[in-house]
Amino acid sequence: MTATLRGAPPDPATRRAGRPLRPALVGAAALGACVLVNVVDPNEPGSLGTCPFLWATGLDCPGCGTLRALRATTRGDLALAADHNLLTLLLLPLLVAALVTWWRAERGTRPGILRLPWLAPALAVVVPVFWVARNLPWFAWLGAGAV
């Protein structure tokens, strides 16, 4: 008979093996968002609300144009998606890879395929630079595009 210590932490592989539902729910929510932006057209003014930062300052935030970019991407118009929000278009494949990595890790079958320790620091630099640049006259092409 083997004795187990009370309060000993469970094996991480065993603990994670039963939780693949979390990434599946996030994936379902992302799919729902894609359906929403194709049912309710974000190109119509006020259809899905207004960015509070844009409303208050008149400047684009890093997320301005994301819903319109997502709609254009799901319809296969990558040029229009880039016009609305280039950063969103560039980050979408990375987000999908991160979701797949999380799902595989939660299943406990394989370690994650996406191991990028530099990603968070890179985003901490790229997002603010993109935010400032898209509001400068020299980089007007990075703006959110016409509504």
Backbone bond lengths (Angstrom), bond angles and torsions (degrees), N, CA, C in turn:
res aa  C-N    CA-C-N  psi(-1)  N-CA   C-N-CA  omega(-1)  CA-C   N-CA-C  phi
1 M - - - 1.438 - - 1.528 107.32 -
2 T 1.335 115.80 132.11 1.458 119.57 178.96 1.509 108.84 -101.46
3 A 1.285 114.43 138.26 1.468 119.53 -179.81 1.523 108.81 -97.52
4 T 1.293 116.01 140.41 1.454 120.57 174.86 1.507 108.43 -111.59
5 L 1.291 115.23 144.76 1.451 119.75 179.21 1.516 110.21 -78.53
6 R 1.296 115.22 134.09 1.456 119.78 177.15 1.521 108.17 -69.14
7 G 1.306 116.68 131.91 1.456 121.13 178.53 1.522 113.58 85.80
8 A 1.327 118.07 1.68 1.460 119.92 177.83 1.521 108.69 -70.21
9 P 1.325 117.57 138.52 1.466 119.70 -179.32 1.523 110.80 -66.72
10 P 1.315 117.21 141.53 1.459 119.62 179.37 1.529 110.53 -70.50
11 D 1.293 114.80 160.51 1.460 121.07 177.54 1.525 108.88 -61.50
12 P 1.344 119.40 128.94 1.469 121.06 -177.66 1.522 113.48 -58.01
13 A 1.336 117.26 -36.79 1.463 119.46 -179.96 1.528 110.73 -64.79
14 T 1.332 116.39 -40.32 1.462 120.50 179.02 1.523 110.51 -68.82
15 R 1.330 116.30 -40.95 1.459 120.53 -178.53 1.526 110.84 -64.69
16 R 1.319 118.10 -39.86 1.465 121.48 -176.51 1.524 112.83 -79.52
17 A 1.306 117.62 -24.79 1.458 120.50 -172.19 1.521 113.45 -59.81
18 G 1.324 118.57 -24.17 1.458 119.76 -177.69 1.510 114.54 -100.07
19 R 1.365 118.75 13.65 1.451 119.85 -173.76 1.530 115.39 -117.36
20 P 1.309 120.93 28.79 1.466 118.83 179.25 1.524 112.88 -71.28
21 L 1.329 116.46 -4.33 1.459 119.93 -179.49 1.529 111.73 -69.29
22 R 1.333 117.95 -32.98 1.470 120.31 -178.26 1.522 112.78 -60.03
23 P 1.335 119.44 -54.29 1.465 118.06 178.63 1.528 112.43 -65.07
24 A 1.316 117.21 -29.77 1.461 119.73 176.92 1.526 110.62 -65.25
25 L 1.340 116.85 -38.88 1.469 120.38 177.53 1.526 111.36 -66.78
26 V 1.326 116.52 -40.05 1.466 119.90 177.33 1.523 109.76 -64.81
27 G 1.319 117.08 -42.33 1.469 120.82 176.84 1.521 111.86 -61.94
28 A 1.336 116.44 -40.51 1.468 120.01 177.76 1.527 110.80 -65.18
29 A 1.329 117.07 -38.69 1.472 120.64 177.59 1.526 110.19 -64.96
30 A 1.337 117.23 -40.09 1.470 120.79 177.91 1.529 110.49 -64.74
31 L 1.309 116.75 -41.30 1.464 120.49 176.53 1.524 110.34 -63.40
32 G 1.324 116.62 -40.41 1.461 120.83 176.64 1.519 111.77 -61.42
33 A 1.335 117.09 -39.24 1.471 120.75 177.23 1.519 110.48 -64.11
34 C 1.330 117.24 -39.45 1.473 120.76 177.78 1.527 110.56 -63.68
35 V 1.327 116.58 -41.29 1.464 119.98 177.72 1.527 110.13 -65.24
36 L 1.332 117.14 -42.97 1.460 121.46 -179.23 1.524 111.85 -58.42
37 V 1.337 117.37 -46.73 1.464 118.58 -177.81 1.529 112.27 -72.34
38 N 1.323 116.85 -10.64 1.458 118.88 173.72 1.518 112.22 -95.96
39 V 1.328 117.19 -17.59 1.462 121.18 175.98 1.529 110.06 -90.58
40 V 1.324 116.31 -48.05 1.458 122.18 178.00 1.527 106.71 -102.56
41 D 1.304 117.75 109.13 1.457 123.00 -174.08 1.529 111.55 -69.28
42 P 1.340 117.97 113.53 1.461 119.44 178.97 1.527 113.18 -71.58
43 N 1.330 117.16 -7.90 1.462 120.75 177.33 1.529 111.91 -76.34
44 E 1.327 116.09 -17.60 1.461 120.36 175.93 1.521 109.08 -79.51
45 P 1.315 119.07 122.85 1.472 120.61 -177.74 1.533 112.20 -55.12
46 G 1.329 115.56 128.86 1.458 121.60 177.02 1.508 115.40 79.84
47 S 1.330 118.92 0.10 1.463 120.32 -176.10 1.527 112.46 -65.33
48 L 1.301 117.51 -39.79 1.465 121.27 179.39 1.526 111.19 -120.44
49 G 1.301 116.60 23.23 1.457 120.57 179.33 1.524 111.86 91.03
50 T 1.297 114.57 178.63 1.458 121.37 -179.30 1.521 108.78 -122.35
51 C 1.307 116.46 145.52 1.458 121.64 176.68 1.527 108.44 -62.68
52 P 1.331 118.34 124.23 1.467 120.14 -179.11 1.533 112.87 -61.40
53 F 1.334 116.87 -36.41 1.465 119.79 179.56 1.525 110.34 -67.17
54 L 1.329 117.14 -42.92 1.463 121.31 177.73 1.522 110.10 -64.02
55 W 1.311 117.11 -42.13 1.463 121.79 -179.89 1.527 110.88 -62.29
56 A 1.336 116.85 -43.18 1.463 121.14 -175.12 1.527 113.24 -77.89
57 T 1.342 117.02 -33.59 1.463 119.27 -172.32 1.522 114.43 -115.43
58 G 1.327 116.78 -21.65 1.460 119.79 -174.25 1.518 112.82 80.73
59 L 1.321 116.82 6.07 1.468 122.52 179.57 1.519 109.98 -108.12
60 D 1.349 115.65 151.56 1.464 120.61 176.72 1.518 110.53 -78.39
61 C 1.329 116.70 136.81 1.467 121.35 171.54 1.534 106.95 -90.65
62 P 1.326 119.09 174.13 1.470 119.56 179.71 1.526 112.87 -62.43
63 G 1.328 117.35 -23.58 1.459 120.52 -178.08 1.519 114.60 -93.60
64 C 1.321 117.57 -8.92 1.473 119.78 -179.21 1.525 110.24 -59.37
65 G 1.303 115.86 128.07 1.459 121.93 -179.40 1.516 113.58 92.07
66 T 1.341 117.66 -1.22 1.466 120.34 -177.04 1.526 112.08 -64.22
67 L 1.325 118.12 -43.51 1.470 119.54 -179.48 1.522 111.00 -64.49
68 R 1.333 116.21 -41.69 1.469 119.12 178.04 1.532 111.05 -67.35
69 A 1.342 116.82 -36.51 1.471 120.63 177.02 1.526 110.37 -65.67
70 L 1.327 116.76 -40.35 1.462 120.89 178.73 1.532 110.38 -64.11
71 R 1.324 116.55 -42.03 1.467 119.65 178.08 1.521 110.48 -62.14
72 A 1.331 117.11 -45.47 1.460 120.71 -179.92 1.528 110.91 -64.06
73 T 1.333 116.78 -38.82 1.469 120.25 179.68 1.520 110.91 -64.94
74 T 1.326 117.72 -44.79 1.466 119.99 -179.47 1.521 112.02 -67.69
75 R 1.307 117.00 -18.25 1.461 120.90 176.75 1.524 112.09 -97.49
76 G 1.347 116.50 2.73 1.458 120.93 174.87 1.518 115.66 85.53
77 D 1.318 118.83 7.14 1.460 121.87 -179.36 1.527 109.35 -98.37
78 L 1.334 116.37 82.58 1.457 121.15 -175.42 1.520 112.48 -70.68
79 A 1.315 118.07 -30.43 1.465 120.22 177.59 1.526 110.30 -65.06
80 L 1.311 117.22 -44.18 1.462 120.80 177.55 1.530 110.63 -65.95
81 A 1.324 117.25 -38.84 1.464 120.73 177.47 1.527 110.50 -61.50
82 A 1.319 117.07 -41.83 1.470 121.11 178.14 1.521 110.54 -65.06
83 D 1.319 117.45 -34.17 1.465 120.84 178.31 1.530 111.04 -67.08
84 H 1.310 116.87 -36.13 1.463 120.51 -178.81 1.531 111.95 -76.62
85 N 1.329 117.88 -47.76 1.466 120.70 178.01 1.523 108.50 -160.19
86 L 1.321 115.59 98.80 1.461 121.75 -177.95 1.525 111.56 -62.49
87 L 1.315 117.51 -38.77 1.467 120.71 -178.89 1.525 111.32 -62.69
88 T 1.315 117.32 -41.17 1.466 120.77 177.43 1.516 110.70 -60.12
89 L 1.316 116.32 -46.37 1.465 120.65 -179.09 1.528 110.77 -60.98
90 L 1.327 117.05 -39.17 1.462 120.56 -179.17 1.528 112.47 -74.13
91 L 1.336 117.40 -29.81 1.463 120.38 -177.63 1.532 114.22 -87.62
92 L 1.324 118.73 -17.37 1.469 120.48 -177.86 1.527 113.55 -56.80
93 P 1.337 119.91 -47.25 1.475 118.23 178.27 1.529 112.54 -61.96
94 L 1.316 116.30 -35.03 1.458 120.34 178.18 1.528 110.69 -66.80
95 L 1.323 117.33 -39.60 1.468 120.73 177.87 1.527 111.49 -65.20
96 V 1.329 116.75 -40.10 1.470 120.25 178.20 1.530 109.72 -65.13
97 A 1.333 117.12 -43.33 1.472 120.55 178.44 1.521 110.84 -62.87
98 A 1.327 117.18 -39.63 1.468 120.47 178.39 1.533 111.09 -64.74
99 L 1.323 117.48 -39.36 1.460 121.14 178.59 1.529 110.73 -65.03
100 V 1.323 116.89 -43.45 1.467 120.87 178.38 1.527 110.12 -63.95
101 T 1.325 116.62 -41.73 1.472 121.25 178.44 1.522 110.49 -61.01
102 W 1.314 116.49 -45.83 1.465 121.07 179.70 1.526 110.57 -61.82
103 W 1.333 116.36 -44.71 1.464 120.89 -179.12 1.527 110.60 -61.26
104 R 1.342 116.77 -44.34 1.464 120.13 -179.24 1.514 110.85 -66.36
105 A 1.326 117.08 -38.82 1.461 120.38 179.23 1.527 110.72 -66.70
106 E 1.317 117.66 -39.18 1.464 121.31 179.70 1.530 111.44 -68.90
107 R 1.304 117.43 -31.25 1.463 120.59 176.69 1.517 110.94 -70.22
108 G 1.327 116.41 -23.23 1.449 120.41 179.29 1.508 113.95 77.59
109 T 1.332 118.09 11.67 1.455 120.54 -177.50 1.524 112.32 -84.12
110 R 1.313 116.80 -41.66 1.463 121.44 -178.82 1.511 108.98 -144.33
111 P 1.308 116.37 152.86 1.463 116.90 172.90 1.522 109.35 -65.84
112 G 1.299 115.51 161.67 1.453 120.39 -178.40 1.509 113.07 -59.03
113 I 1.309 116.64 148.24 1.458 121.46 179.55 1.520 111.28 -87.70
114 L 1.314 117.22 -15.01 1.453 121.37 -175.97 1.527 108.98 -110.79
115 R 1.296 116.09 99.55 1.466 121.03 178.27 1.526 107.15 -119.47
116 L 1.315 115.66 92.74 1.458 121.26 -176.99 1.525 109.52 -126.01
117 P 1.326 118.11 84.94 1.460 119.58 -177.71 1.523 112.98 -66.02
118 W 1.298 117.97 -19.18 1.462 122.32 -179.42 1.520 112.22 -83.98
119 L 1.328 117.87 -8.40 1.458 120.89 -172.47 1.526 113.35 -63.42
120 A 1.319 118.03 -49.65 1.470 120.14 -178.10 1.529 111.81 -61.45
121 P 1.335 119.81 -47.05 1.463 118.39 176.60 1.532 112.65 -62.98
122 A 1.320 116.86 -36.02 1.464 119.71 179.35 1.529 110.65 -65.09
123 L 1.334 116.87 -42.91 1.465 120.13 178.21 1.525 111.37 -66.29
124 A 1.340 116.27 -33.83 1.459 120.21 178.44 1.523 111.81 -64.71
125 V 1.314 116.96 -21.20 1.472 121.56 176.53 1.529 110.45 -96.26
126 V 1.327 116.91 -46.79 1.470 121.28 -173.24 1.530 112.03 -65.02
127 V 1.320 118.51 -44.00 1.468 120.77 -176.01 1.530 112.05 -62.90
128 P 1.336 120.31 -49.22 1.472 118.32 177.57 1.532 113.18 -64.34
129 V 1.335 116.86 -36.65 1.474 119.30 178.04 1.527 109.55 -63.92
130 F 1.330 117.17 -43.34 1.455 121.20 177.39 1.526 110.78 -61.74
131 W 1.330 116.73 -41.95 1.463 123.02 -179.95 1.521 110.65 -58.77
132 V 1.316 116.94 -49.00 1.465 120.50 -179.46 1.520 110.48 -68.91
133 A 1.322 116.29 -46.83 1.469 120.32 -175.47 1.522 112.48 -60.46
134 R 1.328 118.31 -39.84 1.464 119.63 -176.18 1.523 112.65 -70.14
135 N 1.334 117.26 -11.78 1.462 121.13 177.95 1.528 113.01 -103.24
136 L 1.322 117.10 2.51 1.459 121.43 176.85 1.530 109.35 -92.44
137 P 1.334 118.00 146.09 1.463 119.83 -177.99 1.528 113.38 -62.16
138 W 1.328 118.15 -30.08 1.463 120.43 -178.55 1.515 112.57 -70.75
139 F 1.316 116.31 -22.12 1.463 120.81 -179.16 1.532 111.48 -117.50
140 A 1.305 116.53 36.11 1.460 121.26 -178.64 1.532 111.52 -58.24
141 W 1.326 116.96 -26.03 1.465 120.25 179.91 1.532 111.98 -67.35
142 L 1.340 118.37 -14.28 1.461 121.71 175.12 1.515 112.88 -85.12
143 G 1.344 117.31 -5.26 1.464 121.70 -179.07 1.517 111.18 -61.81
144 A 1.318 114.97 174.65 1.472 120.92 -175.05 1.514 113.70 -76.33
145 G 1.300 119.68 0.65 1.455 120.95 -179.39 1.517 111.58 76.03
146 A 1.281 115.83 170.84 1.459 120.89 -178.19 1.521 111.07 -72.69
147 V 1.302 115.32 143.83 1.478 120.37 177.00 1.512 108.21 -90.24
